[in-house]
Each structure stands twice: as C-alpha cells, then as structure tokens.
Amino acid sequence: MQTARGGVTQMMPTGSNEANRTILSELVSLINQVRKSLGVIGSEIAREAKPEDASTDEIFVLDDVTPGYARSYAILRECEVRLSTAVRLMQDSTTAGGEACDILATGRSPSARTSS
C-alpha cells in the first residue's frame, strides 16, 4: 500500500521481507552496472588523455569527446551516490538489520549467497 506524504509516495510495511530483498537486489544490480560504466568511461578518459603518437605534431584532433565523457562520468557518479543512499534508506526502514549494507558491500543479492 502507498501513501502520499509531502508529495512523496511511501511504501507501507507489508510484513514481508521478500519484497524488500527484491528491491534491494535490484538497487544493488543498478549500482553494480553504474560502477561498471564508470570504469569504462574512466578508461576512455584516460585513453583520450594520452597522446597516440608524440611525433605527430602536425595532426589536430577536432572531435574531442573527453568533455562528454567527463559529464557522463559526473552524472553516473551522482547516480551511484543516490542509489547507495536509497539502499541505506531501505535498510533503515526495514527489519532486515544489516542485510542491505552486506548486499551493498559484496555486490551480491541475498539469493546469490551460499550457505556455509
């Protein structure tokens, strides 16, 4: 059930931790994908920063894509921070204890864990 408070839709507790685990798992998957994309963009920025051949002083590159990469990197970094905040907020609002932090730290969903 949802209620609107101050323009924000809030989920009401349903008594089931399964829904919370599913949501946490999805959030962690998104965080992992964002982190992967950050790595790819970071690598491209580093590659663009290195001159291909120092002896080609007469060649000018007119299509510098680094500013676009830098903006994309900054936006994805903000997404990562906000998604991590969402995981922490879910942890605070559930009775799952430290499960959300464990999921965030390991990058694995509860169903991906193996029993010891």
C-alpha positions as CSV (number, residue, x, y, z in Angstrom):
1,M,0.0,0.0,0.0
2,Q,1.2,3.5,-0.8
3,T,0.5,6.8,0.9
4,A,1.5,10.3,-0.3
5,R,3.1,12.5,2.3
6,G,4.6,15.8,1.2
7,G,4.4,14.9,-2.5
8,V,6.5,11.7,-1.9
9,T,5.0,8.3,-2.3
10,Q,5.9,6.0,0.5
11,M,5.6,2.2,0.7
12,M,3.7,1.0,3.7
13,P,5.1,-2.1,5.5
14,T,3.6,-5.3,4.2
15,G,5.1,-7.7,6.8
16,S,7.2,-9.4,4.2
17,N,10.9,-9.0,3.8
18,E,10.8,-10.8,0.4
19,A,9.7,-7.6,-1.4
20,N,12.5,-5.6,0.4
21,R,15.1,-8.2,-0.6
22,T,13.9,-8.0,-4.2
23,I,14.1,-4.2,-4.2
24,L,17.5,-4.2,-2.6
25,S,18.7,-6.8,-5.1
26,E,17.5,-4.6,-8.0
27,L,19.2,-1.5,-6.5
28,V,22.5,-3.3,-6.0
29,S,22.3,-4.6,-9.6
30,L,21.9,-1.0,-10.7
31,I,24.8,0.2,-8.5
32,N,27.0,-2.5,-10.0
33,Q,26.0,-1.6,-13.5
34,V,26.7,2.1,-12.8
35,R,30.1,1.2,-11.3
36,K,30.9,-0.9,-14.4
37,S,30.0,2.0,-16.7
38,L,32.1,4.4,-14.5
39,G,35.1,2.1,-15.1
40,V,34.6,2.0,-18.8
41,I,34.2,5.8,-19.0
42,G,37.2,6.3,-16.8
43,S,39.3,4.1,-19.0
44,E,38.2,6.1,-22.1
45,I,39.0,9.4,-20.4
46,A,42.5,8.1,-19.6
47,R,42.9,6.8,-23.1
48,E,41.9,10.1,-24.6
49,A,44.3,12.0,-22.3
50,K,47.3,10.0,-23.7
51,P,48.7,11.2,-27.0
52,E,48.7,8.4,-29.5
53,D,52.0,9.4,-31.1
54,A,54.2,12.2,-29.8
55,S,55.9,12.7,-33.2
56,T,52.6,13.7,-35.0
57,D,52.7,17.4,-34.1
58,E,51.0,18.3,-37.3
59,I,47.8,16.3,-36.6
60,F,45.0,18.2,-34.9
61,V,42.0,16.3,-33.3
62,L,38.8,18.3,-33.8
63,D,36.4,16.0,-32.2
64,D,37.5,15.9,-28.5
65,V,35.0,13.6,-26.7
66,T,36.6,14.0,-23.3
67,P,34.2,16.7,-22.1
68,G,31.2,14.5,-22.9
69,Y,32.8,11.6,-21.1
70,A,33.6,13.8,-18.1
71,R,30.0,15.0,-17.9
72,S,28.7,11.4,-18.2
73,Y,31.1,10.3,-15.5
74,A,29.9,13.0,-13.2
75,I,26.3,12.2,-13.7
76,L,26.8,8.5,-13.3
77,R,28.8,9.1,-10.1
78,E,25.9,11.1,-8.7
79,C,23.5,8.2,-9.7
80,E,25.8,5.8,-7.8
81,V,25.7,8.0,-4.7
82,R,21.9,8.4,-4.8
83,L,21.3,4.7,-5.4
84,S,23.6,3.9,-2.4
85,T,21.6,6.3,-0.4
86,A,18.4,4.5,-1.4
87,V,19.8,1.2,-0.2
88,R,20.7,2.7,3.1
89,L,17.3,4.3,3.5
90,M,15.7,0.9,2.7
91,Q,17.9,-0.6,5.4
92,D,16.8,1.9,7.9
93,S,13.1,1.3,7.1
94,T,13.2,-2.5,7.2
95,T,13.7,-5.0,9.9
96,A,16.4,-6.7,7.8
97,G,19.1,-5.4,10.0
98,G,22.5,-5.1,8.3
99,E,21.5,-7.1,5.3
100,A,21.4,-4.0,3.0
101,C,24.9,-3.0,3.9
102,D,26.1,-6.6,3.4
103,I,24.5,-6.6,0.0
104,L,26.0,-3.3,-1.0
105,A,29.4,-4.2,0.3
106,T,29.5,-7.6,-1.5
107,G,27.6,-6.6,-4.6
108,R,25.6,-9.8,-4.4
109,S,21.9,-10.3,-3.9
110,P,20.6,-12.4,-1.0
111,S,19.7,-15.2,-3.4
112,A,23.3,-15.3,-4.7
113,R,24.7,-16.1,-1.3
114,T,25.7,-19.6,-0.5
115,S,25.3,-21.2,2.9
116,S,28.5,-22.2,4.7
